[in-house]
């Protein structure tokens, strides 16, 4: 499998929807980007690992956790590194019904374990020694040119959940954005045909 090495660029909140986060990834040269949608609970996990210790501690305190900033995924990855010589990587492989999929791969044996891409990216943040990749064909079709200093990020329509598509369709019709509504409806129809 041909892979493109990625780096985590940050997480944003979707405009007009506090329930949705957008994980931003780029290639190493920062020429293209991939945006992965996540729920507010996953966004919270990313926010806990941000670069601001004061904000991080405030988030932990809001949930009654005064034990410090060592979280379970980080602790488990430290234990795995200490007790084994396991070498892992995370590879984002495809998108199905608006959800990016990935595998955690044992680099030495090629054994893979499927996960949602959001959890795979989180694992690479919990342990900086676990690299993140995207399968080359997925990257080719799902990534978009990176535009620095531009507000917002582009999200491919096939990476939106059914619920997000339906909400976006309602808003597009309400705002008389009929071309956008047409594309959203086509994606919903395509997914309906696949399930039957």
N, C-alpha and C positions, 0 to 999 in steps of 0.2 A: 504494500500500500504506500503510495507516495503521499508525503505529508508536508504541510507548511507550518513552521514554528510560529506560535502566536505569543503575544504578551497582553496582559490585562491592563486596560487603560483607565478603568474606573466604572462606576455605576451611577446612573442618573434616574430620576423619577420621571415617569411619563407625564407629559403636560396634560392637565385636566383629569388625571386619574391617579390618585394617591395609592391605589391598590397595586400598581404595576411599576416595576423597575426595569431598566434596560442596562444590561451588562455590555460594555464596549470592549471589544478585542481588536487588535491590529496585528499585521505581520511585523516582523522585526524592523523593517525599514520604514514603517508607518506610512505605507502608500495606499493600503486598502484596509477596510474595517468590516467587522461582523458585529451585528447587534443581536443580543439574545434577550428575549423577554422573560421576566421572572415575577413571581408573586411577592407580596409585601413581606412575607416571612423570610424568604430567601434574601431579599434586599436587606433586611435587618441583619442577617448573618454577614453579608458583605460589609455593611456599615460598621459592624463591630470590629472589623479588621482594617478600618481606614487608617490613614496616616496621622490623625489627630488624637493623641492620647487623652486630652481633656474631653473631647466629644465621645470618644470610645468609653471612657470611665462613666460619663453621664448616661450613656445607653445601658451599660451594665447595671448601674445603680438604679435606673428606672425599673429594672426587672428584679431588684433585690439581690443582685449578685455582687458582693463586695470581696469575692475571693481573688480578685486580680484579673489579669488579662490572658491567662493561660486557659484556653478553651479546649473542650474535649477533642475535636479533630486534630488540633495541634499536638496535644498530649499523646494521642494514639499514634500519630505519624512519628513522633519522637521515639516511642516505644518500638515501633516497627523498625525504624532505622537503627536503633541500638541493638535489637535482638536478632536481626536478620541482615543479609546482604542483598535483599530484594531491591531491584531497580524498577521503578514505575514511571509511566507517562500516561497522560490523558489525551485521547484523540477524539475530537468531535467528528462524527461520522455521517449523520444525516439529519433531516428534519421530517417529522411525521405529525400530521394534523396540528401544526403550529408549535410543536415541541422539539427542540434540538435534542438529539441523542448523542451519547458518547460512550466510549469504553475506557476503563482503566486497564492498561496493558502492562503485563510483566515483560519488560524489555528482553530479558534473557530467553524466555520460553515462548513468547508470543501469545500466551494465555490472556484472554480478555474477559472483563467483567462489565456488563452493560450498566450504565447509569444515565440519568438525565444530564445534559451538558452543564446545567447550572451547578449541580453538585460536583461535577468533574472540575469545573473552573474553581470552585470553592476549595477543593482539595489541593489544587496547585498554589493557592494563596496560603493555605494552612501549612504547606511544606514547600518552600521555595526551591527544593531540589527535585521536585516532580515537574517536568516540563509539560507544556500545553501545545497541542498541535491541532490542525484541522486537516481532514482528508482533502487532498488536492482538488478533486472534482467538486466537492461541496464548496470549497473556498472559491473556486472559479465562478460558480453560479450564485452563491449567496452573499459574497462580500461586495462592497461598493467602494469606489474611490474615497479615500480619506480627505476630508476638507477641514483643515485646522482653523480654529477661531470662528467656526460657524456654529450658531446655536442649534441644538437638536441633532439627531442622527437619523439616517435612513434605515427603515426596517422593511425587509422583503415581506410581501403580503402572505406568503406561505409559512412565515414564522409567527403568525398571529394565531392565538387560540380561537376556537369557534366562538366563544363568548365575546372576545375582543372584536372579531369580525362583525358579529351581530350588532354590537354597540356602535362600532364605526359606521356600519351601514345606516343605522338609524340617524346618526349625526350628519352623515353625508346627504341624506335625503332632506333632513331638516334644514340644512344649509344650502340646499339646491346645488350640490356638487355631484351632478348626475354621472359624469364620467368616472369619478371615484366610486360612486355607488355601483355602477355597472361592474367594475373590476372586483369589488368586494362580493357582490352577488355571484359572479362567475366562480370565485374561489369557494364560496359556500356550496354552490351547486356541485362543483367538482368533488368536494369532500363527501357530499351526500351520496354521489354515485359510487364512490370507492367503497363505502361501507355496505352497500346493498349487495 
